[in-house]
Every structure is written in C-alpha cells, then in structure tokens.
Amino acid sequence: MGGSVFPQRRREAHSSPSPQPARTRAVAGSATRGVVDPGDRAADATRAVDDQPRTQTQHRLGEGITASHRASAVGEASGQAPAGEAGRQHRASFYVQGKLAKRWSPQQISHRLIKDFPTIPEMRASTETIYQAIYVHARGELTREPGKQLRRGRIARKPHKQPAARRPRFVDPMNSISNRPAEVDSRKVPGHWEGDLIIGALGGSATATLVERSSRFVMLGHLGRERTAEAVRDSLITTVHHLPASLRGTLTWDQGAEMVEHCAFATATNFDVYFADAGAPWQRGSNENANGLLRQYFPRSTDLAAHSVDKLLAVAEELNDRPRKSLDWDTPAERLSALLAVS
C-alpha cells in the first residue's frame, strides 16, 4: 500500500492480581484459647449440615451464610469462630462464606469440602445446596455481597428454556458445513470464503470480515452501529459485488443471528452459504486468525463506527500486502493473483 502506515497497537499487558500470601496455619494445641485460622474455622466447627433433609440443609446453610457474612468483620479480624448456638448452627457456613469471598465457585467449594474433611461426613454441601443458599434463601446483605462474588455476579438464576421450546434462530433452514463441497477443504481452488463480525467497544459497533481460504485475502464490510441481519446482508452484498464469478463460490459463517438473511444474500450474489457447527470456531480458522490480526488495527476498546469505508479498505490492503508463513511468505494479494491466473 503506497505510503500509508497504520501503526500496530501493542496489546497492553494486564497483570493478573498477585496471589494472596498463604496463611500460616496455626491451630495452637490449646483449644481453650479459641484461636483458629479463618481458613480452618469450619474444620474445627463442623457437625450439622447434610445429615438433615436437603431443604432443611439449604435453609440452615442460607441462614448460616447470612449470619457469617454479618460476622465477617469481627470473625475475620479476630480469627475466632462465633461462640454458642450461632457457632453450632453455622459451622459449615463459615467455610462456604470464606471460599465465596475468595471467588471460589459453588462446585469448587462442594468438592473441596470432601477433600478437606474426608473423615467428617457431616461436613458436606452439594453444589446445588450452595446455589440454593445464595439464590433462594439469600436476603439483604447476602444479596448485595456474596451473591456478587459468583463469577457471573448474578444474584438470581438465569432462566433457561428447554431445547425443544427454543425458537429457531433462522427462518430459512441452514446449510450445514457437512454439506460443503470437498474441494473447499483442500484450499486449492479460490473463491471459498469464511466470514464473521468483529465487535467494537461495549458491543455498540461492528465490522464484517471476509477471508478467502486459499489466499487468506481479506475484505471488510462497513456496518457502523448497525448489526441487524438486514444491515449485515446489505454490507456483504456491497463488499463482494465487484468479485468475478470465479471468486463467488461458498461462504462459511458461524450460527450468529446476523446471518438470518443468508438466503437473500445468496440469491443476490450467487454464493452458496454454509454454517459451521455450533461452538466450532476452528471450522472457520482462517477467519478467526484474520480477526486476531485486525485487532492490531481495531482493539476491542475501539468504536468501529468511527472508521470510514476508506479506512477499512486501507486496513484490508495493508493486511493483504503482509507476507504470511502459511503462504510460504507470499502475500495474500500475490497468492490470489497467482491462483486466478491458473484457474
């Protein structure tokens, strides 16, 4: 690309939080002093959880977590488990609360209880019991704090429909990648493309990306703030309208709802559209790789709507003039020209 230089932004290195220093476990032989390490409180105070019916266990665990949360300011600072009836009632709850505070998942806590207390069958709480204690029995402080310590930060369960009750994403039937011609896999014949969207900051903008499988040649479709199926359809039609018939073979996309208009696109462009299996991005590996390269120009914090059609053309041209190891150090533009010359 003559003269234009697009600096590649270096990804900022985000250092992960340094692990908390391991606490020295010191349960002094004199139990009368009542000094217990916070991580071991439940080991010294465990006896009344899963020997009861499950609903009772959930109820008491929920109450216990709430009580332990209220007492955390005192208990964590002093290292002392609550005394009296409260200590007996909420024994396992202090363990659960402590691990939730460390951002453990309920599943991790449930399995770790067995590992930490293998000889204490009463010290058990299933994954579901812990979730129920948070979601069902949680009130007040628990809703504001321990519920937010779950990885998704939810304080209520997200409803899930049964697969049979879900509305189909596409009105027109999808053509599965398993029906795609075998010649596409060989990468010897040009004209077979993979496509996707890259999304801008806060999901508020997008750009369509197309990659030719044989040459890794990239084309970009302007979308701005429009991500509707109609906008994607029109953008793709505009992007490929100049391609010769020999380069209009197949397009493989994921199962995103933005391709609901795939039949209209196919009719307008003479492309055959195929869809990759759900959760199988490697079936569109060239496109996934190109999207990663494009993040050098358009980091995830970028508002993609700020980039004009001309800017997208310039970025695509620069990528297509970059030599690739997978092409024996040819550029995509060179490889595509060579393939067209012999096809």
C-alpha positions as CSV (number, residue, x, y, z in Angstrom):
1,M,0.0,0.0,0.0
2,G,1.7,3.1,-1.2
3,G,3.0,5.2,1.6
4,S,0.2,4.7,4.2
5,V,1.4,3.5,7.5
6,F,-1.1,2.1,10.1
7,P,0.7,1.7,13.4
8,Q,0.1,-1.6,15.1
9,R,-1.0,-1.0,18.6
10,R,0.6,-3.2,21.2
11,R,-1.7,-5.0,23.5
12,E,-1.5,-3.8,27.0
13,A,-0.2,-6.5,29.3
14,H,-2.7,-6.9,32.1
15,S,-1.0,-8.4,35.0
16,S,-3.2,-10.8,37.0
17,P,-3.6,-10.0,40.6
18,S,-0.8,-11.4,42.7
19,P,-2.0,-14.4,44.8
20,Q,-2.7,-13.8,48.4
21,P,0.1,-14.9,50.6
22,A,-0.5,-18.3,52.1
23,R,-1.6,-18.0,55.7
24,T,0.3,-19.9,58.2
25,R,-2.0,-22.4,59.7
26,A,-1.6,-22.4,63.4
27,V,-4.2,-24.1,65.5
28,A,-2.4,-24.0,68.8
29,G,-2.7,-27.0,70.9
30,S,-4.6,-25.1,73.5
31,A,-8.1,-25.2,72.0
32,T,-9.3,-23.4,75.1
33,R,-7.9,-20.2,73.7
34,G,-10.3,-20.5,70.8
35,V,-7.7,-19.2,68.3
36,V,-8.4,-20.7,64.9
37,D,-7.2,-19.8,61.4
38,P,-10.1,-18.4,59.3
39,G,-9.4,-21.0,56.6
40,D,-9.8,-23.8,59.2
41,R,-12.7,-22.5,61.2
42,A,-15.1,-25.0,59.6
43,A,-12.6,-27.8,60.2
44,D,-12.8,-27.2,63.9
45,A,-16.6,-26.4,63.8
46,T,-18.4,-28.9,61.6
47,R,-21.2,-31.2,62.6
48,A,-24.7,-30.3,61.4
49,V,-25.3,-29.9,57.6
50,D,-26.1,-32.8,55.3
51,D,-27.4,-35.3,57.9
52,Q,-30.7,-33.4,57.6
53,P,-33.2,-33.3,54.7
54,R,-32.0,-31.3,51.7
55,T,-34.4,-28.5,52.1
56,Q,-33.5,-28.1,55.8
57,T,-29.9,-28.1,54.8
58,Q,-30.4,-25.4,52.3
59,H,-32.4,-23.3,54.7
60,R,-29.8,-23.5,57.5
61,L,-26.9,-23.1,55.2
62,G,-28.5,-20.0,53.8
63,E,-29.1,-18.6,57.2
64,G,-25.6,-19.5,58.2
65,I,-24.0,-17.8,55.3
66,T,-26.0,-14.7,56.0
67,A,-25.0,-14.8,59.7
68,S,-21.4,-15.4,58.8
69,H,-21.4,-12.5,56.4
70,R,-22.7,-10.2,59.2
71,A,-20.0,-11.6,61.5
72,S,-17.2,-11.5,58.9
73,A,-15.9,-8.1,60.0
74,V,-15.4,-9.4,63.6
75,G,-14.6,-13.0,62.8
76,E,-12.0,-12.4,60.0
77,A,-10.2,-9.8,62.1
78,S,-10.1,-11.9,65.3
79,G,-9.7,-15.3,63.7
80,Q,-12.4,-16.6,66.1
81,A,-15.4,-18.6,65.2
82,P,-18.7,-17.5,66.7
83,A,-19.5,-19.0,70.1
84,G,-22.6,-20.6,71.4
85,E,-25.6,-21.5,69.4
86,A,-24.6,-19.4,66.4
87,G,-21.3,-21.2,66.1
88,R,-23.0,-24.6,66.3
89,Q,-25.7,-23.7,63.7
90,H,-23.5,-22.1,61.1
91,R,-20.4,-24.2,61.2
92,A,-20.1,-25.2,57.5
93,S,-21.4,-21.8,56.5
94,F,-18.2,-20.1,57.6
95,Y,-16.2,-22.3,55.3
96,V,-18.6,-21.6,52.4
97,Q,-18.6,-17.9,53.0
98,G,-14.8,-17.8,53.3
99,K,-14.4,-19.5,49.9
100,L,-17.0,-17.4,48.2
101,A,-15.0,-14.4,49.4
102,K,-12.0,-15.9,47.6
103,R,-14.2,-16.2,44.4
104,W,-14.4,-19.9,44.5
105,S,-17.4,-21.4,42.6
106,P,-20.0,-23.4,44.5
107,Q,-18.8,-26.5,42.6
108,Q,-15.2,-26.0,43.8
109,I,-16.4,-25.4,47.4
110,S,-18.6,-28.6,47.3
111,H,-15.8,-30.8,46.1
112,R,-13.2,-29.2,48.3
113,L,-15.3,-29.9,51.4
114,I,-14.9,-33.6,50.7
115,K,-11.1,-33.3,50.2
116,D,-10.5,-31.1,53.2
117,F,-12.7,-33.1,55.6
118,P,-12.7,-36.7,54.3
119,T,-13.5,-38.2,57.7
120,I,-16.3,-35.9,58.6
121,P,-19.4,-36.9,56.6
122,E,-21.4,-34.2,58.2
123,M,-19.2,-31.6,56.6
124,R,-20.9,-31.8,53.2
125,A,-22.8,-29.4,50.9
126,S,-23.7,-30.1,47.4
127,T,-23.2,-27.6,44.6
128,E,-26.9,-27.1,44.3
129,T,-27.3,-26.6,48.0
130,I,-24.8,-23.8,48.0
131,Y,-26.5,-22.2,45.0
132,Q,-29.9,-22.5,46.7
133,A,-28.5,-20.9,49.8
134,I,-27.4,-17.9,47.7
135,Y,-30.3,-17.6,45.3
136,V,-33.3,-18.8,47.2
137,H,-32.6,-18.1,50.9
138,A,-30.4,-15.0,50.3
139,R,-31.7,-11.8,51.6
140,G,-30.4,-8.3,52.4
141,E,-26.6,-8.4,52.9
142,L,-26.2,-11.7,51.2
143,T,-27.9,-10.4,48.0
144,R,-25.6,-7.5,47.9
145,E,-22.3,-9.2,48.7
146,P,-21.8,-13.0,48.5
147,G,-24.1,-13.3,45.5
148,K,-21.9,-10.9,43.7
149,Q,-18.9,-13.0,44.5
150,L,-20.0,-15.6,42.0
151,R,-18.1,-15.5,38.7
152,R,-21.1,-14.1,36.8
153,G,-22.0,-11.7,39.5
154,R,-25.7,-12.8,39.4
155,I,-27.9,-12.6,42.4
156,A,-30.7,-14.7,40.8
157,R,-30.7,-17.7,38.5
158,K,-30.8,-17.0,34.7
159,P,-33.8,-18.9,33.3
160,H,-33.1,-21.5,30.6
161,K,-35.5,-22.8,28.1
162,Q,-35.7,-26.4,27.2
163,P,-34.0,-27.0,23.8
164,A,-37.4,-28.2,22.3
165,A,-39.0,-24.9,23.5
166,R,-36.5,-22.6,22.0
167,R,-37.4,-20.6,18.9
168,P,-35.3,-21.5,15.9
169,R,-32.7,-18.8,15.2
170,F,-33.2,-19.0,11.4
171,V,-36.4,-18.9,9.5
172,D,-34.8,-20.4,6.4
173,P,-33.0,-23.7,7.0
174,M,-29.3,-23.6,7.5
175,N,-27.0,-25.4,5.1
176,S,-24.6,-27.3,7.4
177,I,-20.8,-27.3,6.8
178,S,-21.0,-31.0,6.5
179,N,-22.7,-30.5,3.1
180,R,-20.0,-28.2,1.8
181,P,-18.1,-29.5,-1.3
182,A,-14.9,-31.4,-0.5
183,E,-12.8,-29.0,-2.7
184,V,-13.3,-26.3,-0.2
185,D,-11.2,-28.2,2.4
186,S,-8.3,-28.6,0.0
187,R,-7.8,-24.8,-0.3
188,K,-6.6,-25.4,-3.9
189,V,-9.5,-23.7,-5.6
190,P,-10.0,-20.0,-5.0
191,G,-13.4,-18.5,-4.3
192,H,-14.3,-20.0,-1.0
193,W,-14.7,-17.6,1.9
194,E,-15.2,-17.5,5.6
195,G,-17.0,-14.7,7.4
196,D,-17.7,-13.2,10.8
197,L,-18.2,-9.9,12.6
198,I,-15.7,-8.1,14.9
199,I,-17.4,-6.1,17.6
200,G,-16.4,-2.7,18.9
201,A,-16.4,-1.3,22.4
202,L,-19.4,-2.2,24.6
203,G,-21.0,-4.1,21.6
204,G,-22.1,-0.8,20.1
205,S,-20.4,-1.2,16.6
206,A,-19.3,-3.9,14.2
207,T,-17.4,-4.6,11.0
208,A,-18.0,-7.6,8.7
209,T,-14.9,-9.6,7.9
210,L,-14.4,-11.9,4.9
211,V,-11.3,-14.1,4.3
212,E,-10.6,-16.2,1.1
213,R,-9.5,-19.6,2.2
214,S,-6.8,-20.3,-0.4
215,S,-5.0,-17.0,-0.3
216,R,-6.1,-15.5,3.1
217,F,-7.2,-12.4,1.2
218,V,-9.2,-10.1,3.4
219,M,-12.2,-7.9,2.7
220,L,-14.0,-5.7,5.2
221,G,-17.6,-4.6,5.2
222,H,-18.7,-1.4,6.8
223,L,-21.5,-1.7,9.4
224,G,-21.0,1.2,11.8
225,R,-23.6,0.9,14.6
226,E,-25.9,-1.4,12.7
227,R,-25.7,-5.1,13.5
228,T,-29.1,-6.2,12.2
229,A,-29.5,-9.1,9.8
230,E,-30.6,-6.6,7.1
231,A,-27.6,-4.4,7.6
232,V,-25.2,-7.3,7.5
233,R,-26.8,-8.6,4.3
234,D,-26.6,-5.3,2.6
235,S,-23.0,-4.7,3.7
236,L,-21.9,-8.2,2.5
237,I,-23.6,-7.7,-0.9
238,T,-21.8,-4.3,-1.3
239,T,-18.5,-5.8,-0.3
240,V,-18.5,-8.7,-2.8
241,H,-20.3,-7.0,-5.7
242,H,-17.0,-6.4,-7.6
243,L,-15.8,-10.0,-7.3
244,P,-15.6,-12.0,-10.6
245,A,-17.8,-15.1,-10.8
246,S,-14.7,-17.4,-10.3
247,L,-14.4,-15.9,-6.7
248,R,-18.0,-16.4,-5.8
249,G,-18.1,-19.9,-4.6
250,T,-19.0,-20.5,-1.0
251,L,-19.2,-18.5,2.2
252,T,-18.9,-20.2,5.6
253,W,-20.3,-18.4,8.6
254,D,-21.0,-19.2,12.3
255,Q,-24.5,-19.6,13.5
256,G,-24.9,-15.9,14.6
257,A,-28.3,-14.4,14.2
258,E,-26.8,-11.7,12.0
259,M,-27.0,-14.1,9.1
260,V,-30.7,-14.7,9.2
261,E,-30.9,-13.1,5.7
262,H,-28.4,-15.7,4.3
263,C,-30.9,-16.8,1.6
264,A,-31.3,-13.2,0.3
265,F,-27.6,-12.7,0.3
266,A,-27.1,-16.0,-1.6
267,T,-29.7,-15.0,-4.2
268,A,-28.1,-11.6,-4.8
269,T,-24.5,-12.8,-5.1
270,N,-24.6,-16.4,-6.3
271,F,-22.7,-17.5,-3.2
272,D,-23.6,-20.8,-1.5
273,V,-23.8,-20.1,2.2
274,Y,-22.8,-22.8,4.8
275,F,-22.8,-22.7,8.6
276,A,-20.2,-24.1,10.9
277,D,-21.2,-26.3,13.8
278,A,-22.1,-24.5,17.0
279,G,-19.0,-24.0,19.2
280,A,-16.6,-25.0,16.5
281,P,-14.6,-21.8,15.5
282,W,-11.8,-23.9,14.1
283,Q,-14.0,-24.7,11.2
284,R,-13.5,-21.1,10.2
285,G,-9.9,-20.9,11.2
286,S,-8.7,-18.5,8.5
287,N,-11.3,-16.0,9.6
288,E,-10.6,-16.4,13.3
289,N,-6.9,-15.8,12.5
290,A,-7.6,-12.7,10.4
291,N,-9.9,-11.3,13.1
292,G,-7.0,-11.6,15.5
293,L,-4.7,-9.6,13.1
294,L,-7.4,-7.0,12.7
295,R,-7.3,-6.3,16.4
296,Q,-3.9,-4.7,15.8
297,Y,-5.8,-2.0,14.0
298,F,-9.1,-2.2,15.9
299,P,-8.6,-3.0,19.6
300,R,-11.6,-4.2,21.5
301,S,-11.9,-0.7,23.0
302,T,-12.4,0.8,19.6
303,D,-15.6,2.4,18.4
304,L,-15.7,0.8,14.9
305,A,-18.3,3.2,13.8
306,A,-15.6,5.9,13.8
307,H,-13.8,4.2,10.9
308,S,-14.9,5.1,7.3
309,V,-15.2,2.8,4.4
310,D,-11.9,4.2,3.0
311,K,-10.2,3.4,6.3
312,L,-11.4,-0.2,6.2
313,L,-10.2,-0.5,2.6
314,A,-6.8,0.8,3.6
315,V,-6.5,-1.7,6.5
316,A,-7.5,-4.6,4.3
317,E,-5.0,-3.5,1.7
318,E,-2.2,-3.4,4.2
319,L,-3.1,-6.9,5.6
320,N,-3.2,-8.3,2.1
321,D,0.3,-6.9,1.4
322,R,1.7,-8.6,4.5
323,P,3.7,-11.8,3.8
324,R,2.4,-15.0,5.5
325,K,4.3,-18.0,6.7
326,S,1.3,-20.2,5.7
327,L,1.7,-18.9,2.1
328,D,5.5,-19.6,2.0
329,W,5.9,-15.9,2.6
330,D,3.8,-14.8,-0.3
331,T,1.3,-12.0,0.4
332,P,-2.4,-12.8,0.2
333,A,-2.6,-10.4,-2.8
334,E,0.2,-12.2,-4.6
335,R,-1.3,-15.6,-3.9
336,L,-4.8,-14.7,-5.0
337,S,-3.4,-13.2,-8.3
338,A,-1.5,-16.4,-8.9
339,L,-4.5,-18.6,-8.3
340,L,-6.7,-16.5,-10.6
341,A,-4.0,-16.7,-13.3
342,V,-4.1,-20.5,-13.4
343,S,-7.8,-21.0,-12.7
